[in-house]
Amino acid sequence: MFSRRIPPQLEPNALARAVDALRESAAPVADLTESNPTRAGIPYPDGLLAPLAGAAALRYEPHPFGSPAARAAVALDQRRRGVDVDASDVVLTASTSEAYSWLFKLLCDPGDAVLVPSPSYPLFEHLTALEAVQATPYPLEYHGRWSMDLAAIGRAQDAVRAVLVVSPNNPTGSYITGDELSRLAHLCGERGWALIVDEVFADYPLDADAPLTDIASRAGVLTFSLAGLSKSVGLPQLKAAWIIAGGPAAERAAALARLELIADTYLPVATPVQVAMPHLLEAGAAVRGAIQQRIRHNLDALRTIARGHPACSVLPVEGGWSAVVRVPSTRSEEALVLDLVHRERILVHPGYFFDFPGESFVVVSLLPEPRLFADAVSRLFQFVSC
């Protein structure tokens, strides 16, 4: 009866069941997977959401790519990172997930493939399946930092239509480098592939010094950069994101003409959010600063605590909201995270959720409240070191 795009098995995994049981018992859980800034005690300016209730929000004037004022605000906001974007190249969507969906519709026929990084966020498996597209992984290799295996990308088959890059990657925290971008763009140009770059965490550098961002404005092939209010302003509940198209003018114009038909079919972004977009992007700088301060503080605390446990190591974090910790391989990752939930009431992500090569890794969010974070990390290291 149902589409094969939906997984046949929808039961929660063992970790989800354990956490649900703990929460149903009202037992406190130290959640080191928390990535929602609205639940992490981040301060928000008074009146930040006031423009949502303005009189202009009562008028419905649909535009396939979003209102001109909202698109202009997004283009203007890119200048703080030193790039010029034309508002005509900005496309508003309800989320980066929806942006991926539209781009897969634009670029792929059913059965075509896109190349996705591994390790990376597991959402790609679902987004591609829902569009009847194949997700073909390419490795990120760790040699002191995470880098793209460009040779593996070069061996990809003819069914590929696009390469996905997450920069900084979630959860490895690695930005694409100038050399990687140059070589990848050359490959895309030779093969006729588009480049899709998820830059939702680009505003949060940590170890990186002047990281490469705003890839659509720099690549010489058809490129789409993705970002949104969820991360750049810490407002996931407002459901507004954007695609910025770049590359050769003729290819970009052809892509946008087709993308307009897709966008006009859905018209997803609510008018109040579009009306408020200029204010949100300007006032949201304070939220972004508070998040940056939080993740920096927690990363420093993580590294300080880790120094007392030489069997564990915190991998370099160039940017983003997550940190990867290598821990002793005394048990499987699944057994480890389940033991942490049952015995310490600490929730972390196991490395296999993100397709890390081998064991043992855990991934922690840098967003939680600092006292909770420091206490949970201390107990985490003590537990895995015993």
RASULGI-V499076 format. One record per pair of residues at least 4 apart in sequence whose ideal C-beta (glycine too) atoms are under 7 Angstrom apart, sorted by the first residue. I is the first residue (numbers start at 1). J is the second residue. If there is no record, write none. Layout:
I,J + I,J
This chain:
2,6 + 5,129 + 5,130 + 5,132 + 12,16 + 12,17 + 14,18 + 14,334 + 14,338 + 15,19 + 15,337 + 15,338 + 15,341 + 16,20 + 17,21 + 18,22 + 18,338 + 18,341 + 18,342 + 19,23 + 19,29 + 19,341 + 19,347 + 20,24 + 21,25 + 22,27 + 22,29 + 22,341 + 22,345 + 23,29 + 27,345 + 28,345 + 29,345 + 29,347 + 30,345 + 30,346 + 30,347 + 30,372 + 30,376 + 31,347 + 31,368 + 32,346 + 32,347 + 32,348 + 32,364 + 32,365 + 32,368 + 32,376 + 33,347 + 33,348 + 33,349 + 33,365 + 34,39 + 34,40 + 34,365 + 34,367 + 34,368 + 35,321 + 35,365 + 35,367 + 36,40 + 36,236 + 37,42 + 37,234 + 37,291 + 37,367 + 38,236 + 38,237 + 40,367 + 40,368 + 40,369 + 41,369 + 42,234 + 42,287 + 42,290 + 42,291 + 42,294 + 43,290 + 44,48 + 44,287 + 45,283 + 45,286 + 48,283 + 51,275 + 51,276 + 51,279 + 52,57 + 52,272 + 52,273 + 52,276 + 53,57 + 54,275 + 56,275 + 57,271 + 57,272 + 57,275 + 60,271 + 62,267 + 63,67 + 64,260 + 64,263 + 64,264 + 64,267 + 65,71 + 65,90 + 65,91 + 65,92 + 65,260 + 65,263 + 66,70 + 66,71 + 66,91 + 66,92 + 66,269 + 66,274 + 67,71 + 67,274 + 68,72 + 68,87 + 69,73 + 69,278 + 70,74 + 70,92 + 70,274 + 70,277 + 71,75 + 71,87 + 71,90 + 71,92 + 72,76 + 72,87 + 73,77 + 73,277 + 73,278 + 73,281 + 74,90 + 74,242 + 74,277 + 75,85 + 75,86 + 75,87 + 75,90 + 77,281 + 78,83 + 78,85 + 78,214 + 79,83 + 79,84 + 81,213 + 81,214 + 83,214 + 83,217 + 85,89 + 85,90 + 85,217 + 85,244 + 89,244 + 89,245 + 89,246 + 89,252 + 90,242 + 90,244 + 91,242 + 91,243 + 91,259 + 91,263 + 92,240 + 92,242 + 92,269 + 92,274 + 93,98 + 93,99 + 93,102 + 93,241 + 93,242 + 93,243 + 93,268 + 93,269 + 94,98 + 94,239 + 94,240 + 94,241 + 94,268 + 94,269 + 95,228 + 95,239 + 95,241 + 96,100 + 96,198 + 96,200 + 96,226 + 96,228 + 96,241 + 97,101 + 97,123 + 97,127 + 98,102 + 98,268 + 99,103 + 99,226 + 99,241 + 99,243 + 100,104 + 100,127 + 101,105 + 101,127 + 101,131 + 102,106 + 102,259 + 102,262 + 102,263 + 103,107 + 103,196 + 103,224 + 104,108 + 104,128 + 104,131 + 104,133 + 105,131 + 105,262 + 106,255 + 106,258 + 106,259 + 106,262 + 107,161 + 107,162 + 107,194 + 108,112 + 108,114 + 108,131 + 108,133 + 108,161 + 110,132 + 111,132 + 111,134 + 111,159 + 112,133 + 112,134 + 112,159 + 112,161 + 113,133 + 113,134 + 113,136 + 113,159 + 113,160 + 113,161 + 114,128 + 114,133 + 114,135 + 114,160 + 114,161 + 114,162 + 114,164 + 115,136 + 115,138 + 115,153 + 115,156 + 115,160 + 115,163 + 115,164 + 116,120 + 116,124 + 116,135 + 116,136 + 116,137 + 116,164 + 117,138 + 117,140 + 117,164 + 117,165 + 117,166 + 117,169 + 118,137 + 118,138 + 118,139 + 118,140 + 118,355 + 119,140 + 119,172 + 119,354 + 119,355 + 119,356 + 120,124 + 120,166 + 120,169 + 120,170 + 120,354 + 121,166 + 121,170 + 121,354 + 122,353 + 122,354 + 123,127 + 124,128 + 124,135 + 124,164 + 125,129 + 125,135 + 126,130 + 127,131 + 128,133 + 128,134 + 128,135 + 136,156 + 136,160 + 137,355 + 138,149 + 138,152 + 138,153 + 139,149 + 139,152 + 140,146 + 140,147 + 140,148 + 140,169 + 140,172 + 140,174 + 141,147 + 141,149 + 142,146 + 143,147 + 145,174 + 145,316 + 146,169 + 146,172 + 146,174 + 147,180 + 148,153 + 148,180 + 148,184 + 149,153 + 150,154 + 150,180 + 150,183 + 150,184 + 151,155 + 153,163 + 153,184 + 153,187 + 154,187 + 156,160 + 160,193 + 161,193 + 161,194 + 162,193 + 162,194 + 162,195 + 162,196 + 163,184 + 163,188 + 163,193 + 163,195 + 164,196 + 164,198 + 165,176 + 165,195 + 165,197 + 166,170 + 166,198 + 167,175 + 167,176 + 167,197 + 167,199 + 167,202 + 167,215 + 168,173 + 168,174 + 168,175 + 168,201 + 168,202 + 168,318 + 168,319 + 168,320 + 169,173 + 169,174 + 170,201 + 170,320 + 170,322 + 171,322 + 171,324 + 171,354 + 171,363 + 172,324 + 173,206 + 173,317 + 173,318 + 173,319 + 173,320 + 173,322 + 174,318 + 175,208 + 175,211 + 175,212 + 175,318 + 175,319 + 176,180 + 176,181 + 176,212 + 176,215 + 177,181 + 177,212 + 178,182 + 178,212 + 179,183 + 180,184 + 181,185 + 181,212 + 181,215 + 181,218 + 181,219 + 182,186 + 183,187 + 184,188 + 184,195 + 185,189 + 185,195 + 185,219 + 185,220 + 185,221 + 186,190 + 187,191 + 188,193 + 188,194 + 188,195 + 188,221 + 189,220 + 189,221 + 194,222 + 194,224 + 195,219 + 195,221 + 195,222 + 195,223 + 196,224 + 197,215 + 197,216 + 197,223 + 197,225 + 197,226 + 198,226 + 199,213 + 199,215 + 199,225 + 199,226 + 199,227 + 200,226 + 200,227 + 200,228 + 200,230 + 200,231 + 201,231 + 201,319 + 201,320 + 201,321 + 202,213 + 202,227 + 203,232 + 203,288 + 204,291 + 204,292 + 204,295 + 204,319 + 204,320 + 204,321 + 205,211 + 205,318 + 205,319 + 206,295 + 206,296 + 206,299 + 206,317 + 206,318 + 206,319 + 207,316 + 207,317 + 207,318 + 208,318 + 208,319 + 211,318 + 211,319 + 214,218 + 214,225 + 215,219 + 215,223 + 215,225 + 216,223 + 216,224 + 216,225 + 216,244 + 216,245 + 216,246 + 217,246 + 219,223 + 219,246 + 219,247 + 220,247 + 221,247 + 222,247 + 222,248 + 222,251 + 222,252 + 222,255 + 223,246 + 223,247 + 224,243 + 224,245 + 225,244 + 225,246 + 226,241 + 226,243 + 227,232 + 227,241 + 227,242 + 228,232 + 228,240 + 228,241 + 228,242 + 229,233 + 229,235 + 229,238 + 229,240 + 229,241 + 229,280 + 230,235 + 230,236 + 230,241 + 232,284 + 232,288 + 233,280 + 233,281 + 233,284 + 233,287 + 233,288 + 234,287 + 234,288 + 234,291 + 235,280 + 238,273 + 239,273 + 240,269 + 240,273 + 240,277 + 245,252 + 245,255 + 245,256 + 246,252 + 247,251 + 247,252 + 248,252 + 249,253 + 250,254 + 251,255 + 252,256 + 253,257 + 254,258 + 255,259 + 256,260 + 259,263 + 260,264 + 261,265 + 269,273 + 269,274 + 271,275 + 272,276 + 273,277 + 276,280 + 277,281 + 278,282 + 279,283 + 280,284 + 284,288 + 285,289 + 286,290 + 287,291 + 288,292 + 289,293 + 290,294 + 291,295 + 292,296 + 293,297 + 294,298 + 294,367 + 295,299 + 295,321 + 295,366 + 295,367 + 296,300 + 297,301 + 297,370 + 298,302 + 298,366 + 298,370 + 298,373 + 299,303 + 299,317 + 299,323 + 299,366 + 300,304 + 301,305 + 301,370 + 301,373 + 301,374 + 301,377 + 302,306 + 302,314 + 302,323 + 302,377 + 303,307 + 303,314 + 305,374 + 305,377 + 305,378 + 305,381 + 306,312 + 306,313 + 306,314 + 306,381 + 309,381 + 309,385 + 311,328 + 311,385 + 312,325 + 312,326 + 312,327 + 312,381 + 312,384 + 312,385 + 313,326 + 314,323 + 314,325 + 315,324 + 315,326 + 317,323 + 321,365 + 321,366 + 321,367 + 322,363 + 322,364 + 322,365 + 322,366 + 323,364 + 323,366 + 324,361 + 324,363 + 325,361 + 325,362 + 325,364 + 326,360 + 326,361 + 327,360 + 327,362 + 327,384 + 328,360 + 328,384 + 329,359 + 329,360 + 331,335 + 331,336 + 332,336 + 332,359 + 333,337 + 333,350 + 333,351 + 333,352 + 333,359 + 333,360 + 334,338 + 334,350 + 335,339 + 336,340 + 336,360 + 336,384 + 337,341 + 337,348 + 337,350 + 337,362 + 338,342 + 339,343 + 340,344 + 340,346 + 340,348 + 340,380 + 340,383 + 341,345 + 341,346 + 341,347 + 344,379 + 344,383 + 346,376 + 346,379 + 346,380 + 348,362 + 348,363 + 348,364 + 348,380 + 349,353 + 349,362 + 349,363 + 350,362 + 351,356 + 351,359 + 351,360 + 351,361 + 351,362 + 351,363 + 352,356 + 354,363 + 356,361 + 368,372 + 368,373 + 369,373 + 370,374 + 371,375 + 372,376 + 373,377 + 374,378 + 375,379 + 376,380 + 377,381 + 378,382 + 379,383 + 380,384 + 381,385 + 382,386
